[in-house]
Amino acid sequence: MTINITEDAVTDVVNSSAVGVRGRLWRLHPSDVREIAITASAEILRLEAIRVAAVDTLTLNADEQVLCYRGTGQWLANHTMLQISTGRRIAALGKALRSFPEIEDQFDAGDLTFEHAALIVAFCESPPKAMPDAALPYCRDTLLAAASGTEATTVKLRYAISVLEHMFESDDPPPSEDTDRNELRISPTLNGRIAVRGDFDGVTGEMLLSALSNLSMPTPAEDGTPDKRPAATRNADAMAELIRRYLDNAATGIDGGQRPHLNVHINAKDLAYHHECATTSDGSTPVPSEDDDPGMLDLDFHDLDFHDLDVGHMPWMGPLSVGRTRMIACDCMLGAVLLDENGAPLDVTPLKRLVTAAQRTALIARDKGCAFPGCDCVPAWTDAHHIKHWAKGGPTVMDNLVLLCRTHHTLMHRKPGFTGKWEIRMGTDHLPWFIPPPGIDPDRKPRRSTTRL
């Protein structure tokens, strides 16, 4: 039996105890449960803002109970189930928001997640050295726009930060590329095990994730039983296998071999040419004014074309500065993907059913992972899907191919129990657009991936 739920009942479920809530939810229609999940998510953002404000108020006006701890963050962790590191991050964000009321307002309004607020604050606290003070408000507003709305993702925000860092780039590497910060701590434990903890730059992280990708994928047993290992266990097993293969091949101490396998995508023109730096020929830093190039001042996020940015892209770790990309290109195997005037890869050997290696490389350059809206699956875990099936005359050409993860690939082939049908159409920009079924969007408005930029 299905029970219709009112708006008051949604509020009641969200505000009530979670004890026994699953039983109540199972009696509701899925549309009502979706409304509850969305309402609860908004409530979490509201409560997060209240917690940050309360912790910061205690930091400024601590009493005896708080003063006996090494900071308000530690006090919070000792009175909740939070880790000390998490408590300190909450206290640090509250303190930082005092200097940036615009960021604080959007965070308090529930339009900014904790993680995105921390990223924007970090940029504003330590902007690129070549960026003039007058440009900070425009950069801040650009990042706030990138982090707002339901389509906001951490990848999108990091891309916006990378663009701004490139616009005002200096000789100092951004935090994601600063190898001086790299750490790897390996400590034997009392029970004879090893504890490993590391912090690496983006390039090293990209190589590590690429190396572990195939080794850490779920592997069914011979009888078809699904792999029941959790992701952490699979990663640990993959690391052990990676080390074993390295030692078996006696690769230690050999110089002059092939570079580690690292994939970085960037436009050839951006690799070859360098945009004007933020400093002038006399070494001074120009301050933007209303008379300057409007492109310098108009940093509206919605006007940025993220498909034609002079920023490198790594399939696992995301954006990489042009400077770092050029350094890698000095000693690497360069592979070319030919693009048309819209930036879409051209077709390669279209008369075969199976996608060739060259076509897959081009697909990765275009889709950068599963192209389904909101999916963040990396290229290594995707299939090349024919939009119009090969058996029905669909050619193996770029305008008929799209990268999909196994879940969304199955969905496109009519997942059992799924009543609607998503459609894929190639736009005039030669990029895949996804059209939801009427049950999801009665207007069937075409969508594009917002996770992979």
C-alpha positions as CSV (number, residue, x, y, z in Angstrom):
1,M,0.0,0.0,0.0
2,T,1.3,3.5,-0.9
3,I,0.5,6.4,1.4
4,N,0.5,9.9,0.0
5,I,2.6,12.4,2.1
6,T,2.1,16.0,2.6
7,E,4.6,18.8,2.8
8,D,4.1,18.8,6.6
9,A,4.8,15.1,6.7
10,V,8.1,15.7,4.8
11,T,9.2,18.2,7.4
12,D,8.1,15.8,10.2
13,V,10.2,12.9,8.7
14,V,13.2,15.2,8.3
15,N,13.0,16.6,11.8
16,S,12.1,13.4,13.6
17,S,14.4,10.7,15.0
18,A,15.9,8.3,12.5
19,V,14.9,5.3,14.6
20,G,12.5,3.3,12.6
21,V,12.6,5.7,9.7
22,R,13.3,3.0,7.1
23,G,10.1,1.3,7.8
24,R,8.2,4.6,7.4
25,L,10.0,5.4,4.1
26,W,9.2,2.0,2.6
27,R,5.5,2.9,2.8
28,L,5.9,6.1,0.8
29,H,6.0,6.7,-2.9
30,P,9.5,7.1,-4.3
31,S,8.7,10.7,-5.3
32,D,8.0,11.5,-1.7
33,V,11.2,9.8,-0.6
34,R,13.1,11.9,-3.1
35,E,11.6,15.0,-1.7
36,I,12.7,13.9,1.8
37,A,16.2,13.2,0.7
38,I,16.5,16.7,-0.9
39,T,15.0,18.4,2.1
40,A,17.3,16.5,4.4
41,S,20.3,17.5,2.3
42,A,19.3,21.2,2.5
43,E,18.9,20.8,6.2
44,I,22.4,19.4,6.6
45,L,23.8,22.4,4.8
46,R,21.9,24.7,7.1
47,L,23.0,22.9,10.2
48,E,26.6,22.8,9.0
49,A,26.6,26.6,8.7
50,I,25.1,26.9,12.2
51,R,27.8,24.6,13.6
52,V,30.6,26.5,11.9
53,A,29.2,29.8,13.3
54,A,28.8,28.3,16.8
55,V,32.3,27.0,16.9
56,D,33.8,30.3,15.8
57,T,31.7,32.1,18.4
58,L,33.2,29.9,21.0
59,T,36.6,30.5,19.6
60,L,36.1,34.3,20.2
61,N,34.3,33.9,23.5
62,A,35.4,30.7,25.1
63,D,34.4,29.6,28.6
64,E,36.2,27.3,31.0
65,Q,34.9,24.1,29.4
66,V,36.4,25.1,26.0
67,L,39.6,26.7,27.3
68,C,40.8,23.5,28.8
69,Y,41.2,22.0,25.3
70,R,43.9,22.8,22.7
71,G,41.5,24.8,20.5
72,T,37.8,24.8,19.9
73,G,38.1,22.2,17.2
74,Q,39.5,19.7,19.7
75,W,36.8,20.5,22.2
76,L,34.2,19.8,19.5
77,A,35.8,16.5,18.6
78,N,35.9,15.4,22.3
79,H,32.2,16.1,22.7
80,T,31.0,14.6,19.4
81,M,31.8,11.6,17.2
82,L,34.0,13.8,14.9
83,Q,37.7,13.3,14.5
84,I,40.0,16.0,15.9
85,S,41.2,16.9,12.4
86,T,37.6,17.5,11.3
87,G,36.9,19.6,14.3
88,R,39.9,21.7,13.6
89,R,38.8,22.2,9.9
90,I,35.5,23.4,11.2
91,A,37.1,25.9,13.5
92,A,39.6,27.0,10.8
93,L,36.8,27.7,8.3
94,G,34.8,29.7,10.9
95,K,37.8,31.9,11.6
96,A,38.6,32.3,7.9
97,L,35.0,33.4,7.0
98,R,35.3,36.4,9.2
99,S,37.5,38.0,6.6
100,F,35.3,37.1,3.6
101,P,31.7,38.1,4.4
102,E,30.5,37.4,0.8
103,I,31.6,33.8,1.1
104,E,30.1,33.6,4.6
105,D,26.8,34.9,3.4
106,Q,26.5,32.3,0.6
107,F,27.6,29.5,3.0
108,D,25.1,30.6,5.7
109,A,22.4,30.7,3.0
110,G,23.0,27.0,2.2
111,D,24.2,27.7,-1.3
112,L,27.8,26.5,-0.6
113,T,29.0,23.3,0.8
114,F,31.7,23.1,3.5
115,E,34.3,21.7,1.2
116,H,33.7,24.3,-1.5
117,A,33.7,27.1,1.0
118,A,37.1,25.9,2.3
119,L,38.5,25.8,-1.3
120,I,37.3,29.3,-2.1
121,V,38.6,30.7,1.2
122,A,42.0,29.0,0.6
123,F,42.3,30.7,-2.8
124,C,41.3,34.1,-1.4
125,E,43.7,33.8,1.5
126,S,46.6,32.9,-0.7
127,P,45.9,34.2,-4.2
128,P,48.5,34.0,-7.0
129,K,51.3,36.4,-6.3
130,A,50.9,38.1,-9.6
131,M,47.2,38.8,-9.0
132,P,46.5,42.5,-8.2
133,D,44.3,43.2,-5.1
134,A,41.7,44.8,-7.4
135,A,41.1,41.5,-9.1
136,L,40.3,39.6,-5.9
137,P,36.5,40.5,-5.8
138,Y,36.0,39.3,-9.4
139,C,37.9,36.1,-8.8
140,R,35.9,35.5,-5.6
141,D,32.6,36.0,-7.4
142,T,33.7,33.7,-10.2
143,L,34.4,30.9,-7.7
144,L,31.2,31.5,-5.8
145,A,29.3,31.2,-9.1
146,A,31.2,28.0,-10.0
147,A,30.3,26.5,-6.6
148,S,26.6,27.4,-6.5
149,G,23.6,25.4,-7.7
150,T,22.8,21.7,-7.9
151,E,25.2,21.3,-10.8
152,A,28.2,22.5,-8.8
153,T,31.0,19.9,-8.4
154,T,34.4,20.0,-6.9
155,V,35.9,19.3,-10.3
156,K,34.2,22.3,-11.8
157,L,35.4,24.5,-8.9
158,R,38.9,23.3,-9.2
159,Y,38.9,24.0,-12.9
160,A,37.8,27.6,-12.2
161,I,40.6,27.9,-9.7
162,S,43.1,26.6,-12.2
163,V,42.0,29.1,-14.8
164,L,42.4,32.0,-12.4
165,E,45.8,30.7,-11.3
166,H,46.9,30.5,-14.9
167,M,45.6,34.0,-15.6
168,F,47.8,35.4,-12.9
169,E,50.5,32.7,-12.9
170,S,53.8,33.3,-11.2
171,D,56.9,31.2,-10.7
172,D,55.4,29.6,-7.6
173,P,53.6,26.3,-8.3
174,P,50.0,26.0,-7.1
175,P,49.4,23.7,-4.0
176,S,48.3,20.8,-6.2
177,E,51.6,20.8,-8.0
178,D,54.0,21.7,-5.2
179,T,56.2,18.6,-4.9
180,D,57.9,20.1,-1.9
181,R,54.8,19.3,0.1
182,N,54.9,15.6,-0.8
183,E,55.1,13.3,2.2
184,L,55.0,9.5,2.6
185,R,55.1,8.1,6.2
186,I,55.6,4.4,6.6
187,S,55.5,3.2,10.2
188,P,55.7,-0.4,11.6
189,T,53.0,-1.0,14.1
190,L,53.2,-3.0,17.3
191,N,51.3,-6.0,15.9
192,G,53.8,-6.4,13.0
193,R,51.9,-4.5,10.3
194,I,52.7,-1.3,8.4
195,A,50.7,1.9,8.5
196,V,51.1,4.1,5.4
197,R,50.0,7.7,5.1
198,G,50.9,10.1,2.2
199,D,50.2,13.5,0.7
200,F,51.2,13.9,-2.9
201,D,51.0,16.4,-5.7
202,G,48.4,16.0,-8.5
203,V,50.8,14.4,-11.0
204,T,52.1,11.8,-8.6
205,G,48.5,11.1,-7.6
206,E,47.5,10.7,-11.2
207,M,50.3,8.1,-11.8
208,L,49.4,6.2,-8.6
209,L,45.7,6.1,-9.5
210,S,46.4,5.1,-13.1
211,A,48.8,2.3,-11.9
212,L,46.2,1.0,-9.4
213,S,43.2,1.3,-11.7
214,N,43.0,-2.1,-13.4
215,L,44.5,-3.9,-10.4
216,S,41.9,-2.6,-8.0
217,M,38.8,-3.2,-10.1
218,P,36.2,-5.8,-8.7
219,T,37.1,-9.3,-9.9
220,P,34.3,-11.9,-9.8
221,A,35.2,-15.4,-8.8
222,E,35.3,-18.3,-11.3
223,D,31.7,-19.2,-10.5
224,G,30.6,-15.7,-11.2
225,T,30.2,-14.6,-7.6
226,P,30.6,-10.8,-7.3
227,D,33.7,-9.5,-5.7
228,K,32.8,-8.8,-2.1
229,R,36.0,-6.9,-1.1
230,P,35.4,-3.3,-0.1
231,A,37.2,-0.6,-2.1
232,A,39.8,-0.1,0.6
233,T,40.7,-3.8,0.5
234,R,40.9,-3.8,-3.2
235,N,43.2,-0.8,-3.2
236,A,45.5,-2.5,-0.7
237,D,45.6,-5.7,-2.7
238,A,46.3,-3.6,-5.8
239,M,49.2,-1.9,-4.1
240,A,50.7,-5.2,-3.0
241,E,50.4,-6.5,-6.5
242,L,52.0,-3.4,-8.0
243,I,55.0,-3.7,-5.7
244,R,55.3,-7.4,-6.4
245,R,55.3,-6.8,-10.2
246,Y,57.9,-4.0,-9.8
247,L,60.2,-6.2,-7.8
248,D,59.7,-9.2,-10.1
249,N,60.7,-7.1,-13.1
250,A,63.9,-5.9,-11.3
251,A,63.1,-2.4,-12.5
252,T,65.1,-0.7,-9.7
253,G,68.1,1.3,-10.6
254,I,67.5,1.4,-14.4
255,D,67.8,4.9,-16.0
256,G,66.7,6.0,-19.4
257,G,63.7,3.8,-19.7
258,Q,60.2,4.8,-20.6
259,R,58.6,7.5,-18.4
260,P,55.8,6.4,-16.0
261,H,52.5,6.1,-17.8
262,L,50.7,9.4,-17.2
263,N,48.0,10.8,-19.5
264,V,47.6,14.6,-19.7
265,H,45.2,16.2,-22.2
266,I,45.7,19.8,-23.4
267,N,45.1,21.8,-26.6
268,A,48.1,21.8,-28.8
269,K,47.9,25.6,-29.2
270,D,48.0,26.0,-25.5
271,L,51.0,23.6,-25.2
272,A,52.9,25.6,-27.8
273,Y,52.0,29.1,-27.0
274,H,51.9,31.1,-23.7
275,H,49.3,33.7,-22.9
276,E,50.4,37.1,-21.8
277,C,51.5,37.0,-18.1
278,A,49.8,39.1,-15.5
279,T,53.0,41.3,-15.2
280,T,53.9,44.0,-17.6
281,S,57.2,44.3,-19.5
282,D,58.6,46.6,-16.8
283,G,57.9,44.1,-14.1
284,S,55.0,45.9,-12.5
285,T,51.6,44.3,-12.0
286,P,48.7,46.0,-13.8
287,V,45.6,46.8,-11.8
288,P,42.4,46.2,-13.7
289,S,40.1,49.1,-14.3
290,E,36.8,49.7,-16.1
291,D,38.8,50.9,-19.2
292,D,40.7,47.6,-19.4
293,D,39.8,44.6,-21.6
294,P,36.4,43.5,-20.3
295,G,37.6,40.0,-20.4
296,M,40.0,40.8,-17.6
297,L,37.2,42.1,-15.4
298,D,34.2,40.1,-16.5
299,L,35.0,36.8,-14.8
300,D,31.4,35.6,-14.8
301,F,31.7,31.8,-14.4
302,H,28.8,31.2,-16.7
303,D,30.7,32.9,-19.5
304,L,33.7,30.6,-19.2
305,D,34.0,27.9,-21.8
306,F,35.4,24.9,-19.9
307,H,35.8,22.9,-23.1
308,D,38.4,25.3,-24.5
309,L,40.5,26.2,-21.4
310,D,44.2,26.7,-21.5
311,V,44.6,24.2,-18.7
312,G,45.8,20.6,-18.8
313,H,43.5,17.7,-17.7
314,M,44.4,14.4,-16.1
315,P,41.7,11.7,-16.2
316,W,42.0,10.9,-12.5
317,M,43.2,14.1,-10.8
318,G,41.6,16.8,-13.0
319,P,43.2,20.1,-13.9
320,L,46.9,20.7,-14.3
321,S,48.5,24.0,-15.0
322,V,50.0,24.8,-18.4
323,G,53.4,25.3,-16.9
324,R,53.5,21.8,-15.4
325,T,52.0,20.3,-18.5
326,R,54.7,21.9,-20.6
327,M,57.4,20.5,-18.3
328,I,56.0,17.0,-18.6
329,A,55.8,17.4,-22.4
330,C,59.6,18.0,-22.5
331,D,60.2,14.3,-21.9
332,C,57.2,12.2,-22.9
333,M,55.5,10.3,-25.7
334,L,53.2,12.8,-27.5
335,G,50.1,11.5,-29.1
336,A,47.9,13.7,-31.3
337,V,44.1,13.8,-31.5
338,L,42.8,15.7,-34.5
339,L,40.0,18.1,-33.7
340,D,37.5,19.9,-35.9
341,E,36.7,23.6,-35.7
342,N,34.4,23.0,-32.7
343,G,37.0,21.1,-30.8
344,A,35.5,17.6,-31.4
345,P,37.8,14.7,-32.3
346,L,37.7,13.6,-36.0
347,D,36.8,10.1,-37.0
348,V,39.4,7.3,-37.2
349,T,38.7,4.1,-39.1
350,P,34.9,4.2,-38.9
351,L,34.2,0.9,-40.8
352,K,35.0,-1.5,-37.9
353,R,32.5,-2.5,-35.2
354,L,35.0,-2.4,-32.3
355,V,36.5,0.9,-31.3
356,T,40.2,1.2,-32.1
357,A,42.9,2.4,-29.7
358,A,43.1,5.7,-31.6
359,Q,39.3,6.2,-31.4
360,R,39.3,5.4,-27.6
361,T,42.1,7.9,-27.1
362,A,40.0,10.5,-29.0
363,L,36.9,9.6,-26.9
364,I,38.8,10.1,-23.7
365,A,40.0,13.5,-24.9
366,R,36.4,14.5,-25.6
367,D,34.4,12.9,-22.8
368,K,37.1,12.6,-20.1
369,G,35.2,9.7,-18.5
370,C,31.6,8.6,-18.4
371,A,29.7,11.3,-20.3
372,F,26.4,10.7,-18.5
373,P,25.3,13.8,-16.6
374,G,26.6,13.8,-13.0
375,C,28.7,10.7,-13.3
376,D,32.4,11.0,-12.3
377,C,33.5,7.5,-13.4
378,V,37.1,7.8,-14.9
379,P,38.0,6.7,-18.5
380,A,39.6,3.5,-17.4
381,W,36.3,2.2,-16.1
382,T,34.1,3.1,-19.1
383,D,32.9,1.3,-22.3
384,A,32.6,2.8,-25.8
385,H,28.8,2.8,-26.5
386,H,27.3,3.0,-30.0
387,I,24.5,5.6,-29.9
388,K,22.9,3.9,-32.8
389,H,23.6,0.2,-32.4
390,W,26.1,-1.3,-34.9
391,A,23.6,-4.1,-35.7
392,K,21.1,-1.4,-36.8
393,G,23.5,0.3,-39.1
394,G,25.2,2.6,-36.6
395,P,28.8,3.3,-37.8
396,T,31.8,3.3,-35.5
397,V,32.4,7.0,-35.8
398,M,33.0,9.7,-33.2
399,D,29.5,11.2,-33.7
400,N,28.0,7.8,-32.9
401,L,30.2,6.9,-29.9
402,V,30.2,8.0,-26.3
403,L,32.0,6.8,-23.2
404,L,29.7,5.3,-20.5
405,C,30.4,3.5,-17.3
406,R,29.0,0.0,-16.9
407,T,26.0,1.3,-14.9
408,H,25.0,3.9,-17.5
409,H,25.9,1.6,-20.4
410,T,23.4,-0.9,-19.0
411,L,20.9,1.8,-18.5
412,M,21.1,2.8,-22.2
413,H,20.4,-0.9,-23.1
414,R,17.1,-0.9,-21.1
415,K,18.1,-1.8,-17.6
416,P,15.6,-4.4,-16.2
417,G,12.8,-2.7,-14.2
418,F,13.5,0.8,-15.7
419,T,10.3,2.0,-17.3
420,G,11.7,5.2,-18.9
421,K,14.3,5.5,-21.6
422,W,17.2,7.9,-21.8
423,E,18.2,9.0,-25.3
424,I,21.6,10.3,-26.5
425,R,21.8,12.8,-29.3
426,M,25.0,14.3,-30.8
427,G,24.7,18.1,-30.8
428,T,25.9,20.5,-33.5
429,D,28.9,20.9,-31.2
430,H,29.7,17.2,-31.8
431,L,29.3,16.5,-28.1
432,P,26.9,14.0,-26.6
433,W,23.6,15.3,-25.1
434,F,21.4,13.2,-22.9
435,I,17.6,13.5,-23.0
436,P,15.9,12.2,-19.9
437,P,12.6,10.2,-20.0
438,P,9.3,12.1,-19.3
439,G,9.1,10.5,-15.8
440,I,12.3,12.4,-14.8
441,D,11.8,15.6,-16.8
442,P,8.4,16.2,-18.6
443,D,10.1,18.8,-20.8
444,R,12.9,16.3,-21.7
445,K,15.5,19.1,-21.7
446,P,18.8,17.9,-23.0
447,R,21.6,17.6,-20.5
448,R,25.4,17.4,-20.6
449,S,27.9,16.0,-18.2
450,T,28.6,18.6,-15.5
451,T,31.1,16.5,-13.6
452,R,33.7,15.9,-16.3
453,L,34.6,19.3,-17.9
